[in-house]
Amino acid sequence: VGSLPFFLCSAWRAAIGAMEGLPVVRLCLVGFGSANKAFAEVLLERVEELPFEPEVVAVLTGRSGWLVAKEGASIDLSSALRAEKVQNLPGAQAGGLAQEDTIKLMLQLRAEGRLDVLIEAIPTDHSSGEPALSFARAALQVGVSVVTANKAPVAIALKSLLELADRHGCRYLHESACMDGIPVFNMARKCLPHARLSGFEGVLNSTTNVMLDCLERDATLSFEAALKVAQDMGIAEADPSADIDGWDAAVKCVCLAQALGIAPSATLQDVRPVEGIRGLDGAAVQKELPKRFKLLCRGRREEGGAFSLAVTRELVEPSSPLHGVSGSSSCVTFFTDVLGPLTVVQTSPTTRDTGYGIFVDLCEACEGLVSRSKASGSA
């Protein structure tokens, strides 16, 4: 079965699932870039281990085409991964869908009983959370669970999104929004029961960390040359300002503060100061060794419900767990009232980390469907 195309494997499992009582979970993928492709690869690898039958009924993108399976059929993920663009798949439409058309199609699939979980991983504006935020709200309002790799909607509207999901009996999950799927949020929710998180500090931006590494190795290197290295590696964006000026880290700060309960009402305006790494060169960085420049995210719960959030460029002592975080790696230390400092390190992440985080969230989103299916089968 492992060598069969996904749609044949899915059909085979559906027949077996009917006898075993496996519930069918219908998925719509919004975006089919590196994150959702990595998710698709993990799903194909693990499909036979799942307690439910996943069926991908739609793949919707903003530029490279879109495809909706015929009723009773599902999309062959293996073929989708091989295709250069979604529009090259049989039956697909060229171009992209506008935001309102995407929402309309999602609602239609739900009305037809063909959509259970939305998997969203698309480019999103950091300040507004759009269009991911509108997609999430539209899906949750009709009882469709949402799994996202986007941090901006989490930072902007996590409380309202969780309330909306609870009100409509579905889930809003976002493990891949920070540290590429390393179980930061799941660890706090599932592994630290009744612990009070009082704060965090970490290195959470890969672009600046790669650049600082380059500057440490070459005293003659300019800031611009280090940026080009990061861009050539595919880590830095064409417009890197959000990374090098600290705003990507600030969004992650708010995301962590809200999701971990340190500051549930935090907004981007609460992050003060927000510093970046502009102006550093190899000579300035090497002069401070063995101390290392790092762009640090910090959050702290204060007495009386107050809190503080900051993104600062700092010199880190060799004794700090953050000192050894190099290249594209990330690290965050949590402070609680019951444990000593708890540090999670992610070494040289790839898009597979993100894909696995999405996969884990899908499994959790389906737990209720699986439980209800078992309950109805035993009734």
N, C-alpha and C positions, 0 to 999 in steps of 0.2 A: 504494500500500500504506500510505503514511503516514497516510491519512485513515480507514483501516479501524479498527473496534474491535480492541482488543488480542487478543481470542480468535480473531477471523478472521485478523488479521495473523499470529498464532501458528500457526494451522492452515496458512495459506499457506506460512509459512516452514518448517513441519515437513515439508511435502511437498517443497519445494525442498531442505530440509536432508537429507532421506533420500537424495536424489541426490548432494548435495555431501558427505555424511558428517558433517553438523553434529550433535554430541551434544545430546540434550535434557537440560536441567537443571531439576529440579522444586523449586520454592520454597514454603516456608511462611512467611508473614508473621505474627509475633507482635507485636501492637500495630498500630493503624492511626491513630495520631495524626499530628502535623505532620511528624515525622521520616520515618516510613515512607510517608506520602503524598508527601513531596518525593522520596523514593527512587523511588516508582512513577512520578512524572512524568518523572524523568530516564531511567528504564528505557524508558518508552514512546517518548521522543525518540530514544534511541540503539539501540533493539532491532535495527534492520536492519544495524547495524555490528558486531554481536557474532559471535564465532566459535562460538557455541553457541545453542541454542534455549531461552529461558527459558519455563517454564510455571508459573504461580502456581496451586498446587493447594489452598491453604487460607489464609484470613485469620482469625486468632483474636484476640479482644480480651477484656479483663476486664469490660467493661461495655456496650459498644455493639453486641454481637452477634458471631456467628461463622459462617463458611461454609466448607464443604469441597466441592470440585468432585466431580462424579461421575467414576468411573473412566474414563480416556480423554479427559476434558475438562479445561479450565482456566478460571480465573476471569477475567472481563473487567475488567481494571484501570481502563479508561476509565469504565465504569459505577460501579465502586467509588469512584472519585474524585468522581463527580457525586453519589453518594448521601450524604445527611446522616449516616446511620449504616450500618454493615455490615449490621445486621439488616433494613434496607430493601431489600436485594438479593434477587432471586428465589432461593428455596431456602434462605435464611439463617435461622439460629435467633436468637431474641431473647435479650437479656441477655448475660451473660458466662460464661466458663468458669473454674472454679476451677483452682488450680495443678495439682493432681493429675490433673484431667481433661484439661488442656492437655498434660501430659506423656504421658498414656495415648494421646491422639489422635496426637501426634507419633510415638510408637513404632509405633502401628498403621500409619500412613502409610509409615513406613520398612520395616516388615515386608512391606507390599504392594508395595514397590519404587517408591513414589511420592514419595519425599522425598530430596533431595540436599543442600540448603542451607537452614538456618534463618536468617531475617532478623529480628532481635529489637531492638525499640526501645520499651520500656515503662517506666512509672514504677517506680523501684527504691529500696529503702532503702539509704542510704549506708553504714550501719554493718554490715549483713549481706550486701548484694548481692542480696538476694532480692526477687522471685522469679526475676530474670534468671539468677542463678548456678545455680539448680537446673535451669532450662531448658537452659542451656549444657551442664552436665554430662550430663544425660540424652541430649541430642542427640549429643554427642561420643562417648559410650560405645557408640553403635551406628553410628559412622562418618559421621554427618551433620556437615558443616561448619557453623560458626556465624559469622555476621557481626553484630556488636552496635554500638549507639550508646551503650552504658552504660559509665560509667567505674568504678563501684563494683566489679563483678566483676573488672575488670582490676587495680584496686588491692588487692583482697583475695586473689585466687587466680590471678594470671596464670601463674605457673610451673606449677602443677598442671594448669591448663586447657591450656596448650601441650603439656605432657607427655601428657595424655589424647588430644589431637588427634593427636599424633605416633604414639602407640601404636595408634590406630585408623585411621590413614591418611587423616585429614581436616585441616581448618584451623580455627583460631580467630583471627579478625581483628577489629580494633577501632579503625580510623582515626578514626571519628567520635566516639570517647570524649573527645577533647580538642581544642579549637579547631575544633569543628564540621566536621571533615573536611579541613581544611588538612593537607597531607601531612607531618605531623611524624614519625610513627612510620615511615612508608614511606620518608621521606627518610633517616632514620638507618639503616634496614635495607638500602636499595638504593643510596643515593648516597654513603655514607661508609664504603666497605669498608676494614676494618683500621684505621679511626680509633678512638681511645680517647676516648670522651666523659667528660669530667671534671666537668661540671656544667651547670647551666642557671639562668636567672632570667627571670621574665616576669610579665606582667599577664594573668591568665587567668580573671578573674571579671567578667562584663559588668555585673551588677547594681551592684556597688560602683563600678565605673568610671563608669557613667552617673550615679549619685548624686553622686560627687565632681565631675563636670563641672557638674552643676546648682548645686552649692554654690559652685563657682568663679565662676559667672556672677551670683550674687545673694547679697550679704553678709547680707541680712535673712532668708534661707531657713533654716528649721530642718531638722534631720535627718529628722524625720517627714515634712515636706513634700517633701523630696528623694526619700524612699522612695516616696511616693505617685506622684510623677512616673514613677518607674521601673515601678511597678505598672500605671499607666495606659497605659504604652507596651507592656505585655505582656512585659516583660523580667524583672521581679521576681515571685516567687511570692507567693501569698496569705500563706503563712508564709515570710518571707524570712530566717529566722534562720540557716539553713545558709550563705547568701551573706554576709550582713552581719557574721556572727561568724567568718568565715574557714574554715568547715569544707568548703565546696564546693571552695575553693582548695586545702585540705589534701589532699583526695581526689585532685585532679588532680596535686598534687605527688608523691604516692605512685605514681600511675599512670605518670607520666613517669619517675620514678626506677627503677621496675621494668622498664618496657618498653625503656628506653634502656640498661639494664645498669649504671646508676650505683649502684643499691642494689637488687639482685634480691630481697632478703629484707625490704625495707622494709614497714612497716605504718603505719596511721594513728597509732598511739601513738608512732612515731618522729618525727613532725612536731612540733618544739618550737622556738620557741613557735608557737601559732596565735592570731593577732591578727585583729581585725576593724576596722570603721570606726565603731562606735557612739560617740556623744558628740561627733562633729564637727558643726559648723554652718557656715553661709556665712561668718561673720566669721572663724572660726578658719582656714578654708581660704584665704580671700582674703588674709589677713595674711601668708601665706608666699610668695605669688606673687613672682617667676616660678617658684620651686620649686613642684612639684605633689605633692600627696599621691597615693600609689598603694598598692594592696594587692598586695604582691609575693610571688610563689612563688620559693623558691630551693632548689636541690639541689646538693650538692657531694660528690664522691668524695674521701676522705682517704687518706693512706698507710696501708698495712697492712690494707686492706679496710674501714676505718671510713667512715662517711658522715654528712652532716648535712642535714636537711630543715627548712624553716621557712616560715611565712606571716607576714609582718610588714607593718605600716602604716609607710610611710617617705616622707620628702620626697625627690623625685627632682630632680637638677640638670638644667638645660636641655641640657647636653651629652650626656645619656644617651639612647639610642635608645628607652627606655621613656617618656621625657618627652612625646612627641608622641602617645601612644596615647590616643585620646579616645572617649567614648561607649561603644558596645557592641563596639568593636574590641578585638583581643587581640594580644599580642606575646610572643615567647619568644626568648631568646638562648642559643645553645649554645656550650660551650667544649670544645675538643678538643685533642689533642696535635699535630695536623698543620696546623690552620687557625687563623686569627685568629677572634675572636668572630663567630659566624654567627647572624644575626637573621632571624626569620620574622615578618612582620606580616600580620594579617588585618584588613581594613578593613570595618566595618559588616556583619558576617555576617548571613545569613538562614537559614531552614530549608533552602533550596536547597543551601547549603554542606554541611549535614549529609547531605542526600539524596545528594549527589554522592560524599561520603566512603563511604557505604554501598555505592553503585554500584561504586566503585573496588575495594572489598573483595570484592564479589561476583565481579568479573572475575578477581581474583587467586585466589579460592577455586576458580574453575572451570578454572584453568590446567591442573591435573592431569587433570581429566576430559577436557579437550580433547586433551591430549597422549596420554592412553591411547586415546582414540577414533582419533586419527591413526595410532597405532602398530598398533592392531588392524585398521585399514582397509588398511594397507600390508602386513600379514602374509600 
